[in-house]
Amino acid sequence: MLHISKDVEYYYQLLKSEQPIKRAIRGLPHELTSAEIETFLKAELNNNDVSVSQLTKRDRSGTKVPMPLFLVRLPSVECKVELDRVNFIHRIKVYYEDYVYSVA
């Protein structure tokens, strides 16, 4: 992260224990918005620090196409355990995976 303090710029990195936990949700239709899923998960987990974003890919023409894959950022390991107990989102069965970012 970039931090600016009194005209001095420096980078720092969070400790592994302080970094948010990322999980991928599979099984949801791409028509479902990130905001709907985020609102649902905040209510289920009783935690307002949960954020959801939809992953996209680029087609041959370079336009972004939404995928049926959503990224969830959780503040702690306890939230990860609670998230794994949520098997249905809007009556749709979902599957969770650890998110591993790779550049292809």
Secondary structure, DSSP 8 states (H G I E B T S, - for coil): -EEEETTEEEE----TTTS-EEEEEES--TTS-HHHHHHHHHHHHT-TT-EEEEEEEE-TTS-EEEEEEEEEEESSHHHHHHHHT--EETTEE-EEEE------
